[in-house]
Amino acid sequence: MKVREYNECVDLYSDKVFRFVLKNVNDEEMAKDIIQDTYLKLWEKHENVEFAKAKSYIFTTAYHTMIDYIRKNKRLSSYDNEQNADLIDSYGKSVPAREHVDLKRILNEALHLLPEGQRSVILLRDYEGYSYQEIGKITGMSESQVKVYIYRGRLFLKNYIKDPSLIM
């Protein structure tokens, strides 16, 4: 891949991959870091990546980078929770009241309750429009595993959204 093609990849795919990562991590700064790392990795390998396969490479790299960030963040938050356990216990947790129905918010809540794998394949399929085969290449799953994850994830989302306790 040449420099011109690399720049074209940034123009073509950065918004899509950012949306995908942001939907998964729900943290704009972390999503920006992941995208920056993804494009840095692409630049480091630009001589070995064909322009025709760059989109798949970018999404695959972003997916794996995102998983690394999530795992690292879980370890850090687990450590912080252990350090601050007395503070949390003494003050308790407050749950914000739901004043009205906001379907988008409820759907985002439901998405973040899904396991990482299910959330990623649903976002790749329903938000980004990838085929089952492309999702399999990006995530490293078989096509049948992708279909199962999507089915289970959609079933959970359907049941979560239908829950009457969410509507006040």
C-alpha positions as CSV (number, residue, x, y, z in Angstrom):
1,M,0.0,0.0,0.0
2,K,1.3,3.4,-0.9
3,V,1.0,6.6,1.1
4,R,-1.8,7.9,-1.1
5,E,-3.7,4.7,-0.6
6,Y,-3.2,4.8,3.2
7,N,-4.6,8.4,3.3
8,E,-7.5,7.2,1.2
9,C,-8.2,4.4,3.8
10,V,-8.2,7.0,6.6
11,D,-10.7,9.1,4.6
12,L,-12.9,6.1,3.7
13,Y,-13.0,4.1,6.8
14,S,-12.2,6.2,9.9
15,D,-15.8,7.3,10.6
16,K,-17.2,3.8,10.2
17,V,-14.6,2.1,12.4
18,F,-14.9,4.9,15.0
19,R,-18.7,4.4,15.2
20,F,-18.1,0.6,15.6
21,V,-15.6,1.0,18.4
22,L,-17.6,3.8,20.1
23,K,-20.7,1.6,20.2
24,N,-18.7,-1.1,21.9
25,V,-16.7,0.9,24.4
26,N,-19.1,3.8,25.0
27,D,-16.2,6.1,25.8
28,E,-15.2,8.6,23.1
29,E,-11.7,9.2,24.3
30,M,-11.0,5.4,24.5
31,A,-12.5,5.0,21.0
32,K,-10.2,7.7,19.6
33,D,-7.2,6.0,21.2
34,I,-8.2,2.7,19.7
35,I,-8.6,4.2,16.3
36,Q,-5.3,5.9,16.5
37,D,-3.6,2.7,17.5
38,T,-5.4,0.9,14.7
39,Y,-4.1,3.3,12.0
40,L,-0.7,3.3,13.6
41,K,-0.6,-0.5,13.2
42,L,-1.8,-0.1,9.6
43,W,1.0,2.3,8.9
44,E,3.6,0.0,10.4
45,K,2.4,-2.8,8.1
46,H,1.4,-0.6,5.1
47,E,3.9,-2.3,2.8
48,N,2.4,-5.7,3.5
49,V,-1.3,-4.7,3.3
50,E,-3.0,-4.6,-0.1
51,F,-5.3,-1.6,-0.6
52,A,-8.2,-3.9,-1.7
53,K,-8.0,-5.7,1.7
54,A,-7.4,-2.6,3.8
55,K,-11.0,-2.3,5.1
56,S,-11.0,-5.8,6.5
57,Y,-7.5,-5.3,8.0
58,I,-8.6,-2.0,9.6
59,F,-11.8,-3.5,11.2
60,T,-9.9,-6.6,12.3
61,T,-7.1,-4.6,13.9
62,A,-9.6,-2.2,15.5
63,Y,-11.6,-5.2,16.9
64,H,-8.5,-6.8,18.4
65,T,-7.1,-3.5,19.7
66,M,-10.5,-2.8,21.3
67,I,-10.6,-6.2,23.0
68,D,-7.1,-5.5,24.4
69,Y,-8.2,-2.1,25.7
70,I,-11.4,-3.5,27.3
71,R,-9.4,-6.3,29.0
72,K,-6.8,-3.8,30.3
73,N,-9.6,-1.5,31.5
74,K,-11.3,-4.3,33.3
75,R,-8.1,-5.2,35.1
76,L,-7.5,-1.6,36.1
77,S,-11.1,-1.0,37.2
78,S,-11.1,-4.3,39.2
79,Y,-8.0,-3.1,41.0
80,D,-9.5,0.3,41.6
81,N,-12.7,-1.3,42.9
82,E,-10.7,-3.4,45.4
83,Q,-8.8,-0.3,46.6
84,N,-12.0,1.7,46.9
85,A,-14.4,-1.0,48.2
86,D,-15.0,0.7,51.6
87,L,-15.8,4.0,49.8
88,I,-18.4,2.4,47.6
89,D,-19.9,0.3,50.4
90,S,-20.2,3.3,52.8
91,Y,-21.9,5.6,50.2
92,G,-23.9,2.9,48.3
93,K,-24.9,3.1,44.6
94,S,-27.5,5.6,43.4
95,V,-29.7,4.6,40.4
96,P,-31.0,7.4,38.3
97,A,-34.8,7.5,37.9
98,R,-36.2,7.0,34.5
99,E,-38.5,9.9,33.7
100,H,-39.5,8.9,30.2
101,V,-38.9,6.3,27.6
102,D,-35.9,6.7,25.5
103,L,-35.6,3.7,23.2
104,K,-32.1,4.6,21.9
105,R,-30.8,4.8,25.5
106,I,-32.5,1.5,26.4
107,L,-31.0,-0.1,23.3
108,N,-27.6,1.2,24.2
109,E,-28.0,-0.1,27.7
110,A,-29.0,-3.5,26.4
111,L,-26.1,-3.6,24.0
112,H,-23.6,-2.9,26.8
113,L,-25.1,-5.8,28.8
114,L,-24.3,-8.3,26.0
115,P,-21.0,-10.2,26.2
116,E,-18.2,-8.6,24.1
117,G,-18.5,-11.2,21.3
118,Q,-22.2,-10.9,20.8
119,R,-22.1,-7.1,21.0
120,S,-19.3,-6.9,18.4
121,V,-21.0,-9.2,15.9
122,I,-24.3,-7.4,16.2
123,L,-22.7,-4.0,15.7
124,L,-20.8,-5.3,12.7
125,R,-23.9,-6.8,11.1
126,D,-26.7,-4.4,12.0
127,Y,-24.8,-1.1,12.3
128,E,-22.0,-1.6,9.7
129,G,-23.7,-4.0,7.3
130,Y,-21.0,-6.6,7.1
131,S,-21.8,-10.1,5.9
132,Y,-21.5,-13.2,8.1
133,Q,-18.4,-14.2,6.3
134,E,-16.7,-10.8,6.7
135,I,-17.6,-10.7,10.4
136,G,-16.0,-14.1,10.8
137,K,-12.8,-12.9,9.2
138,I,-12.8,-9.7,11.4
139,T,-13.5,-11.5,14.6
140,G,-11.8,-14.8,13.9
141,M,-15.0,-16.8,14.4
142,S,-16.6,-19.3,12.1
143,E,-19.5,-18.2,10.1
144,S,-21.9,-20.5,12.0
145,Q,-20.5,-19.1,15.3
146,V,-21.2,-15.6,14.1
147,K,-24.8,-16.5,13.2
148,V,-25.3,-18.1,16.7
149,Y,-23.9,-15.0,18.4
150,I,-26.1,-12.7,16.4
151,Y,-29.2,-14.8,17.1
152,R,-28.5,-15.0,20.8
153,G,-27.7,-11.3,21.0
154,R,-30.8,-10.2,19.1
155,L,-33.0,-12.5,21.2
156,F,-31.6,-10.9,24.4
157,L,-32.1,-7.4,22.9
158,K,-35.7,-8.2,22.0
159,N,-36.5,-9.5,25.5
160,Y,-34.7,-6.6,27.2
161,I,-36.6,-4.0,25.2
162,K,-39.9,-5.7,25.8
163,D,-39.4,-5.6,29.6
164,P,-42.2,-3.5,31.0
165,S,-40.1,-2.3,33.9
166,L,-38.1,-0.2,31.5
167,I,-41.1,1.8,30.6
168,M,-42.2,4.4,33.1
